[in-house]
Every structure is written in C-alpha cells, then in structure tokens.
Amino acid sequence: MKGPSKKTRAQILNMLCVGSCVRSTSRVAGVSVNAVAKLLLNAGEACATYHDAHVRDVRVNPVQYDEIWSFRYAKQKNIATLRPGPRGPYKKDISN
C-alpha cells in the first residue's frame, strides 16, 4: 500500500500549519484521519531532529507575556469590576 503523494503531503502539512483540524484536513485531502495523524507525527519527529541538530547558541531576550492577560482583563465588559493587577510575575493578587 502506498501513502499520499508528495503534493498531497505538502497540502496536508500546510493545512495543519494554518490551523485546520485533522478531520477537515483529511476530508479536503481525501485521505484517512490516521494518514493525517501519522504524517503529522512523522513531520514533528523530523522537525525535532532538525532543530536539535542545527539550532545552537541562541540568545534570547526577556519574554513579555502580560499582553494576553491585560487584553482579556481590560475588556469593556470587565471594566466595571476591575481590580488592581498582579504586582509582578508569580505574585498572587490578594486584593478583593
């Protein structure tokens, strides 16, 4: 038994990368859900192997992670009940 063609595999991986679910990808590509899952697993393993072999000595800057929290926290529907935010990372907001 032969797997999907190279063009179909590329289409499947492209669809998964842009956020399509496995079931819809399998319907559009005309392959089974198991074929999509297996291709995804194999591609992930190949990416991990490539990353481990080629990515070295990467310098990182501090990462800001508060934008998502503040975006959700300051939605218009929450404005009336706003409390002071956390004072810093890993500190609990103890105000009531």
C-alpha positions as CSV (number, residue, x, y, z in Angstrom):
1,M,0.0,0.0,0.0
2,K,1.3,3.4,-1.0
3,G,0.9,6.6,1.0
4,P,-0.2,10.0,-0.2
5,S,1.7,11.8,-2.9
6,K,4.3,14.4,-2.2
7,K,1.9,17.1,-3.3
8,T,-0.9,15.8,-1.0
9,R,1.5,15.5,1.9
10,A,2.5,19.2,1.4
11,Q,-1.1,20.2,1.2
12,I,-1.9,18.3,4.5
13,L,1.0,19.9,6.3
14,N,0.2,23.3,5.0
15,M,-3.5,23.0,6.2
16,L,-2.4,21.8,9.6
17,C,0.1,24.7,9.9
18,V,-2.6,27.3,9.2
19,G,-4.9,25.8,11.9
20,S,-7.2,23.3,10.1
21,C,-8.2,20.4,12.3
22,V,-7.2,16.8,11.5
23,R,-10.7,15.7,10.4
24,S,-11.3,18.6,8.0
25,T,-7.8,18.2,6.6
26,S,-8.4,14.5,5.9
27,R,-11.7,15.3,4.2
28,V,-10.2,18.0,1.9
29,A,-7.1,16.0,1.1
30,G,-9.1,12.8,0.5
31,V,-7.1,10.7,2.9
32,S,-7.9,8.9,6.2
33,V,-7.6,10.6,9.6
34,N,-5.0,8.0,10.5
35,A,-2.9,9.0,7.5
36,V,-3.0,12.7,8.6
37,A,-2.1,11.8,12.2
38,K,0.8,9.6,11.0
39,L,2.1,12.3,8.7
40,L,1.9,14.9,11.5
41,L,3.8,12.6,13.9
42,N,6.5,11.9,11.3
43,A,6.8,15.6,10.4
44,G,7.1,16.5,14.1
45,E,9.8,14.0,14.6
46,A,11.7,15.3,11.6
47,C,11.4,18.9,12.8
48,A,12.6,17.9,16.2
49,T,15.6,16.1,14.8
50,Y,16.5,19.1,12.5
51,H,16.1,21.5,15.4
52,D,18.3,19.5,17.7
53,A,21.0,19.2,15.1
54,H,21.0,22.8,13.8
55,V,19.8,25.2,16.4
56,R,22.6,26.1,18.8
57,D,23.7,29.1,20.9
58,V,20.5,31.1,20.5
59,R,20.5,34.2,22.7
60,V,17.1,35.2,24.0
61,N,15.8,38.4,25.4
62,P,13.3,38.5,28.3
63,V,9.9,37.5,27.1
64,Q,6.9,39.6,27.7
65,Y,3.8,37.5,28.5
66,D,1.4,40.0,30.0
67,E,-0.2,41.3,26.8
68,I,-2.7,38.4,26.6
69,W,-3.6,38.8,30.3
70,S,-4.1,42.5,30.0
71,F,-6.1,42.2,26.8
72,R,-8.6,39.8,28.4
73,Y,-8.6,41.6,31.7
74,A,-9.4,45.0,30.3
75,K,-12.2,44.0,28.0
76,Q,-15.1,46.5,28.1
77,K,-17.4,44.1,29.9
78,N,-14.9,43.7,32.8
79,I,-14.1,47.4,33.2
80,A,-16.7,47.9,36.0
81,T,-15.2,45.2,38.2
82,L,-11.5,45.8,37.6
83,R,-9.2,45.1,40.4
84,P,-5.5,46.1,40.6
85,G,-3.4,43.7,38.6
86,P,-0.7,41.4,40.0
87,R,2.4,43.2,41.2
88,G,4.8,41.1,39.2
89,P,5.4,37.5,37.9
90,Y,4.5,34.7,40.3
91,K,2.8,37.0,42.8
92,K,-0.8,36.5,43.8
93,D,-3.3,39.3,43.6
94,I,-4.6,39.4,47.1
95,S,-6.8,42.5,46.8
96,N,-10.6,41.9,46.9
